[in-house]
């Protein structure tokens, strides 16, 4: 089997092809957009590339052409020789990747998400961009209000923020400056787009049978279910719930050496967006379902360790419950949420 290493670029990519014995048989530059056409003309090979914006699209083309696709994490490519000794260019990077592929039977690779998973992640990311833009605009107007010493602004949802600001200014007998009015108009327009995006995500969650089962868990809504589904992608990748919790980065870390034994805070090694969403789901579950067994379990932890640690522990538990529901094809049963696993015979 040949080893095809591709150093991807926005317009052109560098290709290095080696035989199984390490002999370089081809080196060339090729337009990135037509790499699928190039790969279709090759015999079955291992196609290796580094994680970047174009990596998964090229990996799909390689798999479609019958090749083995390997997407090496960007954090590991230096250990494989890419950029070693301060010498880095496209030709060297492609050569080093192809050489590493020849030497290693099992080259480290990230999970190549399915097309559905990527589309769901895109929907979540676009919505998050709208929410982030609206938050920045709201903060700029809040800063102006504080500088004008106009008094406290009535609390409310982000959607009602422009109306509350105009009402406060009218109450003080002041006109809204044109620069502030532009901000308020933009906030109102973004709120409409955020509402439309959330309505679309609600429809996506209702149509998906897995999301419907995941949303039976207290605190889990459409956004949490879709983020979980898009991040895990294939539940069979994980042998147990603890593997999922570790993948998301919700398990405690460890920094031990020799006689020193030290546990640290959670590793934060996975998707930051999913981890944050699960923590928010844990807060929501504590407010909306205070008598649920898993919330009661978290309250017991809060008495010993504090509410923050208990909330993260509950988020970790929710991640494991979601995995169990997805794998087993069942819905949430509160009676099993805090029961220990059965002892083996």
C-alpha positions as CSV (number, residue, x, y, z in Angstrom):
1,X,0.0,0.0,0.0
2,X,1.3,3.5,-0.9
3,X,1.3,6.3,1.6
4,X,-0.1,9.6,0.3
5,X,0.7,12.6,2.5
6,X,-1.1,15.9,1.7
7,X,0.0,19.2,3.2
8,X,-3.3,21.1,2.7
9,X,-3.5,24.7,1.7
10,X,-6.3,27.1,0.9
11,X,-5.6,27.1,-2.8
12,X,-2.9,24.5,-3.5
13,X,-1.7,21.5,-1.6
14,X,1.6,19.7,-1.6
15,X,1.5,15.9,-2.2
16,X,4.1,13.3,-1.4
17,X,3.6,9.7,-2.3
18,X,5.8,6.9,-0.9
19,X,5.8,3.2,-1.4
20,X,5.6,0.8,1.5
21,X,9.4,0.7,1.7
22,X,9.7,4.4,2.1
23,X,10.7,5.3,-1.5
24,X,9.3,8.6,-2.8
25,X,7.6,8.0,-6.1
26,X,5.8,11.3,-6.6
27,X,5.9,14.9,-5.4
28,X,3.7,17.6,-6.8
29,X,1.4,20.5,-6.0
30,X,-2.3,20.2,-6.8
31,X,-5.3,22.5,-6.5
32,X,-7.0,21.8,-3.2
33,X,-10.5,21.9,-4.7
34,X,-9.8,19.1,-7.2
35,X,-8.0,16.7,-4.8
36,X,-10.9,14.4,-5.1
37,X,-10.2,14.0,-8.8
38,X,-6.5,13.2,-8.1
39,X,-7.3,10.6,-5.4
40,X,-9.7,8.8,-7.7
41,X,-6.9,8.0,-10.0
42,X,-4.7,6.3,-7.4
43,X,-4.7,2.7,-6.3
44,X,-5.9,2.0,-2.8
45,X,-3.6,3.9,-0.4
46,X,-3.4,5.5,3.0
47,X,-4.1,9.2,2.7
48,X,-2.6,11.3,5.6
49,X,-3.2,14.9,6.3
50,X,-3.1,17.4,9.3
51,X,-6.2,18.8,10.9
52,X,-7.3,22.0,9.2
53,X,-10.4,23.6,7.7
54,X,-10.2,21.5,4.5
55,X,-9.2,18.2,6.2
56,X,-12.6,16.5,6.6
57,X,-13.8,17.4,3.1
58,X,-10.6,15.9,1.6
59,X,-10.9,12.9,4.0
60,X,-14.5,12.3,2.6
61,X,-13.2,12.4,-0.9
62,X,-10.4,9.9,0.0
63,X,-12.9,7.5,1.6
64,X,-15.2,7.8,-1.3
65,X,-12.3,6.9,-3.7
66,X,-11.6,3.7,-1.6
67,X,-8.6,4.9,0.4
68,X,-7.8,4.8,4.1
69,X,-8.1,8.4,5.4
70,X,-6.0,9.5,8.5
71,X,-6.4,13.0,9.9
72,X,-3.5,13.6,12.3
73,X,-4.2,16.0,15.2
74,X,-2.3,19.3,14.9
75,X,-1.0,18.8,18.4
76,X,0.9,15.6,17.3
77,X,2.4,16.6,14.0
78,X,5.5,18.1,15.6
79,X,6.2,14.7,17.3
80,X,6.1,13.2,13.8
81,X,8.8,15.6,12.5
82,X,6.7,18.4,11.0
83,X,8.6,21.7,11.6
84,X,11.5,20.0,13.4
85,X,14.7,22.0,13.9
86,X,12.9,25.1,12.9
87,X,12.7,24.0,9.2
88,X,9.1,24.1,7.9
89,X,7.7,24.3,4.4
90,X,5.1,22.5,2.5
91,X,7.5,20.0,0.8
92,X,9.1,19.1,4.1
93,X,5.8,18.7,5.9
94,X,4.4,16.4,3.2
95,X,7.6,14.3,3.3
96,X,7.6,14.0,7.1
97,X,3.9,13.0,7.2
98,X,4.4,10.3,4.5
99,X,7.6,9.0,6.3
100,X,5.7,8.8,9.6
101,X,2.9,6.9,7.8
102,X,5.4,4.4,6.5
103,X,7.0,3.8,9.9
104,X,3.8,3.5,11.9
105,X,1.2,0.9,11.3
106,X,-1.4,2.7,13.4
107,X,-1.0,6.4,12.9
108,X,-2.9,8.6,15.4
109,X,-6.1,10.0,13.8
110,X,-8.9,12.2,15.0
111,X,-12.5,11.0,14.4
112,X,-13.8,11.9,11.0
113,X,-17.3,13.2,11.7
114,X,-20.2,12.3,9.5
115,X,-21.9,14.8,7.2
116,X,-24.9,15.0,9.5
117,X,-22.7,15.7,12.5
118,X,-20.9,18.5,10.6
119,X,-24.2,20.1,9.6
120,X,-25.5,20.0,13.1
121,X,-22.2,21.6,14.4
122,X,-22.5,24.3,11.8
123,X,-26.1,25.1,12.9
124,X,-24.9,25.4,16.5
125,X,-21.9,27.5,15.6
126,X,-23.9,29.9,13.5
127,X,-26.4,30.4,16.3
128,X,-23.6,30.9,18.8
129,X,-22.1,33.6,16.5
130,X,-25.4,35.4,16.4
131,X,-25.8,35.3,20.2
132,X,-22.2,36.4,20.7
133,X,-22.6,39.4,18.4
134,X,-25.8,40.4,20.1
135,X,-24.1,40.1,23.6
136,X,-21.2,42.4,22.4
137,X,-23.6,45.0,21.2
138,X,-25.7,44.9,24.4
139,X,-22.5,45.3,26.5
140,X,-21.4,48.4,24.5
141,X,-24.8,50.0,25.2
142,X,-24.7,49.0,28.8
143,X,-21.3,50.7,29.1
144,X,-22.6,53.9,27.6
145,X,-25.6,53.9,30.0
146,X,-23.3,53.5,33.0
147,X,-21.2,56.4,31.8
148,X,-24.3,58.6,31.5
149,X,-25.4,57.8,35.0
150,X,-29.0,57.3,33.9
151,X,-30.0,54.9,36.7
152,X,-30.6,51.2,36.7
153,X,-32.0,49.6,33.6
154,X,-35.0,47.4,34.1
155,X,-34.1,43.7,34.0
156,X,-35.4,41.5,31.2
157,X,-34.6,39.2,28.3
158,X,-32.1,40.2,25.6
159,X,-35.0,40.5,23.1
160,X,-36.6,43.3,25.1
161,X,-33.3,45.2,25.6
162,X,-33.8,47.9,22.9
163,X,-37.3,48.7,24.2
164,X,-36.1,48.9,27.8
165,X,-33.3,51.3,26.8
166,X,-35.6,53.6,24.8
167,X,-38.1,53.6,27.7
168,X,-35.4,54.6,30.2
169,X,-34.1,57.4,28.0
170,X,-37.7,58.7,27.4
171,X,-38.3,58.6,31.2
172,X,-35.2,60.8,31.7
173,X,-36.4,63.2,28.9
174,X,-33.4,62.5,26.7
175,X,-33.3,61.6,23.0
176,X,-31.5,58.5,21.9
177,X,-28.2,59.4,20.1
178,X,-28.0,58.2,16.6
179,X,-25.0,56.0,17.3
180,X,-26.9,54.3,20.2
181,X,-30.0,53.9,18.0
182,X,-28.0,52.1,15.4
183,X,-26.8,49.7,18.1
184,X,-30.3,49.1,19.3
185,X,-31.6,48.5,15.8
186,X,-28.9,45.9,15.2
187,X,-29.7,44.2,18.5
188,X,-33.4,44.0,17.5
189,X,-32.5,42.5,14.1
190,X,-30.1,40.0,15.7
191,X,-32.7,38.9,18.2
192,X,-35.0,38.1,15.3
193,X,-32.3,36.0,13.7
194,X,-31.5,34.2,17.0
195,X,-35.2,33.4,17.4
196,X,-35.4,32.0,13.9
197,X,-32.2,29.9,14.5
198,X,-33.6,28.5,17.8
199,X,-36.9,27.7,16.1
200,X,-35.0,25.8,13.4
201,X,-33.0,23.9,16.0
202,X,-36.2,23.0,17.8
203,X,-37.5,21.5,14.6
204,X,-34.3,19.5,14.0
205,X,-34.4,18.1,17.5
206,X,-38.1,17.1,17.3
207,X,-37.5,15.2,14.0
208,X,-34.5,13.2,15.3
209,X,-35.5,10.2,17.4
210,X,-32.3,10.2,19.4
211,X,-32.7,13.9,20.3
212,X,-36.2,13.2,21.4
213,X,-35.0,10.6,23.9
214,X,-32.1,12.7,25.1
215,X,-34.5,15.6,25.8
216,X,-36.4,13.5,28.4
217,X,-33.5,14.1,30.8
218,X,-34.1,17.0,33.2
219,X,-32.4,20.2,32.0
220,X,-31.6,18.9,28.5
221,X,-33.2,20.9,25.7
222,X,-32.9,21.0,21.9
223,X,-29.5,22.8,22.0
224,X,-27.9,20.4,24.4
225,X,-29.3,17.3,22.6
226,X,-28.0,18.6,19.2
227,X,-24.6,19.5,20.5
228,X,-24.3,16.1,22.2
229,X,-25.4,14.3,19.1
230,X,-23.1,16.2,16.8
231,X,-20.0,15.8,19.1
232,X,-20.4,12.1,19.9
233,X,-21.6,11.4,16.3
234,X,-21.3,7.6,16.6
235,X,-22.2,6.1,20.0
236,X,-20.5,2.8,19.2
237,X,-17.1,4.6,19.3
238,X,-17.2,4.5,23.1
239,X,-17.3,1.3,25.2
240,X,-18.8,2.9,28.3
241,X,-20.1,6.1,29.8
242,X,-16.8,6.9,31.5
243,X,-15.1,7.1,28.1
244,X,-17.6,9.7,26.9
245,X,-17.2,11.7,30.1
246,X,-13.5,11.7,29.6
247,X,-13.8,12.6,25.9
248,X,-15.9,15.6,26.8
249,X,-13.3,16.7,29.4
250,X,-15.5,16.4,32.5
251,X,-13.4,13.9,34.4
252,X,-10.9,15.0,37.1
253,X,-7.3,15.2,35.9
254,X,-4.2,13.9,37.7
255,X,-0.6,15.2,38.1
256,X,1.2,12.5,39.9
257,X,4.9,11.5,39.9
258,X,6.9,9.2,42.0
259,X,5.6,9.4,45.6
260,X,3.5,12.5,44.9
261,X,-0.2,11.8,44.3
262,X,-2.2,14.8,43.1
263,X,-5.7,15.1,41.6
264,X,-6.5,18.2,39.6
265,X,-9.6,19.9,38.3
266,X,-11.5,18.5,35.2
267,X,-9.3,18.0,32.2
268,X,-11.3,20.2,29.8
269,X,-9.9,18.0,27.0
270,X,-13.0,17.9,24.8
271,X,-15.5,20.2,23.1
272,X,-15.7,23.4,25.1
273,X,-19.1,24.2,23.7
274,X,-20.6,20.8,24.7
275,X,-19.0,21.0,28.1
276,X,-20.4,24.5,28.7
277,X,-23.8,23.4,27.5
278,X,-23.9,20.3,29.8
279,X,-23.0,22.5,32.8
280,X,-25.9,24.9,31.9
281,X,-28.2,21.8,31.6
282,X,-27.1,20.8,35.1
283,X,-27.9,24.3,36.5
284,X,-31.3,24.1,34.7
285,X,-32.0,20.7,36.1
286,X,-31.4,21.9,39.7
287,X,-33.8,24.8,39.2
288,X,-36.6,22.9,37.4
289,X,-36.5,19.5,39.0
290,X,-35.2,19.9,42.5
291,X,-36.7,16.5,43.7
292,X,-35.3,14.4,40.9
293,X,-32.9,11.7,42.2
294,X,-29.9,12.9,40.3
295,X,-30.5,16.5,41.5
296,X,-30.8,15.2,45.1
297,X,-27.5,13.3,44.6
298,X,-25.9,16.6,43.5
299,X,-27.3,18.4,46.5
300,X,-25.5,15.9,48.8
301,X,-22.3,16.6,47.0
302,X,-22.9,20.4,47.3
303,X,-23.1,20.0,51.1
304,X,-19.6,18.5,51.2
305,X,-17.8,20.2,48.3
306,X,-19.8,23.3,47.3
307,X,-22.3,24.0,44.7
308,X,-19.9,24.6,41.8
309,X,-18.2,21.2,42.1
310,X,-21.6,19.6,42.5
311,X,-22.9,21.2,39.3
312,X,-19.9,19.9,37.3
313,X,-20.4,16.5,38.8
314,X,-24.1,16.6,37.8
315,X,-23.0,17.7,34.3
316,X,-20.7,14.6,34.1
317,X,-23.6,12.4,35.3
318,X,-25.9,13.8,32.6
319,X,-23.3,13.1,30.0
320,X,-23.2,9.5,31.1
321,X,-27.0,9.2,31.2
322,X,-27.3,10.6,27.7
323,X,-24.9,8.0,26.5
324,X,-26.9,5.2,28.2
325,X,-30.1,6.4,26.6
326,X,-28.6,6.7,23.2
327,X,-26.9,3.3,23.3
328,X,-29.9,1.5,24.8
329,X,-32.6,3.2,22.8
330,X,-34.6,4.1,25.9
331,X,-36.0,7.2,27.6
332,X,-35.1,8.8,31.0
333,X,-36.4,7.0,34.1
334,X,-35.8,9.1,37.3
335,X,-35.8,6.0,39.5
336,X,-32.5,4.8,37.8
337,X,-30.7,8.1,37.7
338,X,-29.0,7.7,41.1
339,X,-29.1,4.0,41.6
340,X,-25.6,2.3,41.7
341,X,-24.8,-0.3,39.0
342,X,-25.6,-3.9,39.9
343,X,-22.8,-5.9,41.4
344,X,-21.4,-8.7,39.3
345,X,-22.0,-12.3,40.5
